Amino acid sequence: MLKTALIVLDFINGINQRDDFKGFLEKHHTLEKANQLIADARKKQELIVFVKVGFSDSYVELAYRSPIFKHNKPNHWLKLSESSTDFDSKLDYRKSDIVLIKHRINAFYGTPLEAILSVNQIEQLILCGISTNYAVESTARDAHDRNYAVTIAKDACASNNEENQEKSLSILSTMAEVKTVAEIIQ
């Protein structure tokens, strides 16, 4: 059996409270499904890593050429000093949990994620989070290229609409196992 880590991506207020994501999360009970995965990982004593995107007040880490991030600084969005980067209150996050802050879409880029996984001899990653077609997909691609076995918890992931969710899950199925939370927990 492969040693496993659960990676929980970007379930933060500044993303979850956006109208497009909020509706998807509520309709699909995504946070509840993520919490089921977290509870299962805690029970199995698996490594759990919570990851969030955020920036210092000066935005010195911001990829200012990025079409996704270029509006953050002028709109004062996703500052680490503000509640927009706090984990959603419905998420089963504990202050004692491992938290990584990323300044890009991919959870590996510029973070100690690889070192943490390596030191803990992790071979398999289970990914959940928001958004499927950005953070989950880019992290899964990178994990795949680093030779991890990757599983996507499809019902514990969210996109801003159904079409993006389905397209992303289809793409992810070529490089990862795509399963429901119930299938993963079994």
Secondary structure, DSSP 8 states (H G I E B T S, - for coil): ---EEEEEE--BHHHHTSHHHHHHHHHHTHHHHHHHHHHHHHHTT-EEEEEEE-B-TT-TT--TT-TTTTTHHHHT-SBTTSGGGSB-TTS---TTSEEEEESSSSSSTTSSHHHHHHHTT--EEEEEEE-IIIIIHHHHHHHHHTT-EEEEEEEEEE-SSHHHHHHHHHHHTTTSEEE-HHHHH-
